[in-house]
Amino acid sequence: MAGKQKAAERPQKKTSIGGQALIEGIMMRGPDVTAMAVRHTSGHILLESWATSGRNRAKILRLPFIRGVINMTESLYYGYKCLMRSAELAGLEEENTDGTPQFLGPEDLERLQKEAGEGVTVRLIGTPGIPASEQPTAENSSDVPPQSKKGAGTAEKFLMTLLMVLSTLLGVGLAVGLFLFLPSLLSGMLGRAVPVMQNQIAKAVFEGVLRIVLFVGYISLVSLMKDIRRVFMYHGAEHKTIFCYEAGEPLTVENIRRQRRFHPRCGTSFLILVLLVGIVVSMFISVTNPLLRTLIKLLTIPIVVGIGYELIKLAGRKDNLLTRILSAPGMWLQHITTKEPDNSMIECAIEAMREVIPDDPDRDNW
């Protein structure tokens, strides 16, 4: 840990460490290690860590524009996987018969380690502020009987996996229909009534602006949900913690709380940039049939993602007029997708961040 602490105290820098808000937790991805810290209902923090994927990726996959597609694919895969895993680790359904949270003990840690599989390290961090000798566990908790939740049966796990696959496919289908097919359909209908909409540029701008309006509207609506608001609070904790590390300050709740929560290198900013780049790419699509136009747009997604990734990477590295303009839409949208976290959320972010800081201070330089 001495090496990690030294890395945290060096002068301000641009770090390659990134993160993602989860259900009652945060995932941080460093150059060598990826970690996920989740707050259990008992107050403990469950920390899982594993080697970061892609460290020895082929050179061709690290080339500009190609690396953006690869990184986005990996982010979607691990993000979804960690999102589901965080829901399990949070123990939202692990309660005792009297409705109180279930405390965790050594047998629970052993079970969680088996569930995590090879290559993953699982650690249990006690409730902050309580001496180790007084930490609530299955052994020393007299008022709450120990009840370890049994692992789900094979049939139940298969059913849950099937449901997740079906829900993912449904989500992808709805996204394609709402953000690609619907704008193309509406622009085609308007093209028959408004002559200017027959112009490729006008059509691309209309569709792109409509997609952005739908996206912002969707984010605004889901932010009203209590559970999503908590995820957005963890998102704020993630950004604040990264800012604190970049400033070279010790990772404490007090230092992190005074940091900004709007970061230029954020998934929200990336999505907005992808939507804006999509407008430009669509200007070169002359097909008017809604189905064919949607299919062509699907095929251009790697191009759009590759360009968007390079732009967000540039915005994270440099601070000038151009990068501030590139970051502005995403920074504005982060007023919705990030909220001020509470101390327990910041503590999760600290544990995840400490786990991924490399021993070599130069390992996470841009």
Helices and strands as residue ranges (DSSP letters): H 2-8, E 18-22, E 25-29, E 33-39, E 45-51, G 59-62, H 66-89, H 106-116, E 120-125, G 132-134, H 154-176, I 177-181, H 182-193, G 195-198, H 200-222, H 226-246, H 253-257, H 267-282, H 290-299, H 301-317, H 321-337, H 343-356
